[in-house]
Amino acid sequence: MAGFVKFEATVEHFMSKVHDLLGTGGTIDAVKVYLSNTAPDVATDAVKADMAEFAGGTGYTAGGASVTPVGTRSGGTYTLAGTDIVWTASDADWVAFRYAVLYNDTPTSPADPLLGYWDYGSALTLGNGETFTLDFGASILTLA
C-alpha cells in the first residue's frame, strides 16, 4: 500500500478537539475514505470540500466508504485501526482515480475534516468486475 500522508490542518484539528478518535465522548467519530483524482495540497486542503471526489462509477458510493475505526492509546502512542475497504466496479468501467483520502465524517465545524491520504503514484482505473482493496494492515495511522 502507498504511504500515508497527513494534511497540515490535521495537527490543528487534533489540538483543537475536532476529532474524537478514541471515543471519549461516548462513541468514536465516523471515519471514511473517498477516492479522488485531484492532487492534494497538504498545506491548504483541510476539509473534504477542498479536494474533489472522483466521478465514481457503479459500485462506488459518493462520500466514500466507512472504515469502522478503532482507536487505542498505549503510553504516548495512539493507533487508529479499521476495516479494509473493497470497491468493485460493476456494470461499467470506472473513471480514473489516484488518491484514497481519509476524513472524519462526524464533525460539523469544520465539516468533514481531512486526516490524510494515500497516493498510488499514477491514475488507476477499474474495469467492469475488477476490485480495488484499501488494505490498512495492522493500523491506518500511528501518532507517537
C-alpha positions in Angstrom: 0.0 0.0 0.0 1.1 3.6 -0.6 2.5 5.6 2.3 0.1 7.7 4.4 0.5 11.5 4.2 -1.3 13.7 6.7 -2.7 17.2 5.9 -1.2 20.1 7.9 -4.6 21.1 9.2 -4.9 17.6 10.8 -2.5 18.7 13.6 -4.5 21.8 14.3 -7.7 19.7 14.3 -6.3 17.3 16.8 -5.2 20.1 19.1 -8.5 22.0 18.9 -10.6 18.8 19.7 -12.2 18.5 16.3 -11.5 14.7 16.3 -12.7 12.2 18.8 -10.9 9.1 17.6 -10.8 7.3 21.0 -14.5 7.6 21.6 -14.0 9.6 24.8 -17.3 11.5 24.1 -19.2 8.2 24.1 -18.6 6.9 20.6 -15.7 7.2 18.2 -16.2 9.6 15.3 -17.2 8.1 11.9 -14.1 7.8 9.6 -14.4 7.3 5.9 -12.3 7.0 2.8 -13.2 8.5 -0.6 -11.4 8.4 -3.9 -10.0 11.3 -5.8 -8.0 12.1 -8.9 -7.2 15.7 -7.7 -3.7 16.2 -6.4 -3.8 17.1 -2.7 -2.2 20.3 -1.3 -1.2 19.3 2.3 -0.7 23.0 3.2 -4.2 24.3 2.2 -6.6 21.3 2.0 -8.4 21.0 5.3 -11.9 19.6 4.7 -13.5 17.2 2.2 -14.8 20.1 0.1 -11.2 21.3 -0.6 -10.3 18.1 -2.5 -12.7 16.8 -5.2 -14.1 13.3 -5.1 -13.7 11.3 -8.3 -16.7 11.0 -10.6 -17.2 7.4 -9.4 -18.9 4.6 -11.1 -21.3 1.8 -10.4 -20.2 0.1 -7.2 -18.9 3.4 -5.6 -21.0 5.4 -3.2 -20.5 9.2 -3.2 -18.8 10.2 0.1 -16.7 7.0 0.2 -16.8 4.0 2.4 -16.8 3.7 6.2 -13.7 2.4 7.9 -15.2 1.2 11.2 -12.4 2.8 13.2 -10.9 1.5 16.5 -8.6 3.9 18.3 -6.2 2.8 21.1 -3.6 4.5 23.2 -0.6 2.9 24.8 1.7 5.2 26.7 2.3 8.2 24.4 1.4 6.4 21.2 -2.1 6.5 19.5 -3.0 3.9 16.9 -6.1 4.1 14.6 -7.1 0.7 13.1 -10.0 -0.1 10.9 -11.6 -2.5 8.5 -10.2 -2.8 5.0 -12.3 -1.4 2.2 -13.0 -3.2 -1.1 -14.7 -1.4 -4.0 -15.9 -3.4 -7.1 -16.7 -1.8 -10.4 -20.0 -3.1 -11.7 -21.9 -2.6 -14.9 -19.2 -0.4 -16.4 -15.6 0.7 -16.2 -14.7 3.4 -13.6 -13.1 6.7 -14.4 -9.5 7.2 -13.1 -8.6 7.9 -9.5 -5.2 8.2 -7.8 -5.7 9.1 -4.2 -7.6 7.5 -1.3 -8.5 10.2 1.1 -9.2 9.6 4.8 -11.6 12.0 6.5 -13.7 12.4 9.6 -17.5 12.4 8.7 -18.7 13.4 12.2 -17.7 17.0 13.0 -19.9 19.8 11.7 -17.4 22.6 12.4 -15.4 22.2 10.4 -17.5 19.8 8.3 -15.7 16.6 7.1 -12.1 17.5 8.2 -9.4 15.7 6.3 -6.9 13.4 8.1 -4.6 12.3 5.3 -4.3 10.4 2.0 -2.5 7.6 0.1 -1.0 8.4 -3.3 -0.9 5.5 -5.7 1.7 7.2 -7.9 -0.4 7.2 -11.1 -4.1 7.2 -12.1 -5.9 3.8 -11.6 -9.0 2.6 -13.4 -11.1 -0.4 -12.7 -12.7 -2.4 -15.5 -16.1 -3.8 -15.0 -15.9 -6.6 -12.4 -12.5 -5.5 -11.1 -11.8 -4.7 -7.4 -9.7 -2.2 -5.6 -8.8 -3.0 -2.0 -7.6 -0.5 0.5 -5.7 -2.8 2.9 -4.7 -1.0 6.1 -2.7 -3.8 7.6 -2.3 -3.6 11.4 -3.2 0.1 11.5 -4.4 3.1 9.5 -2.1 5.6 11.2 0.0 5.9 14.3 0.8 9.1 16.2 3.7 8.9 18.6 
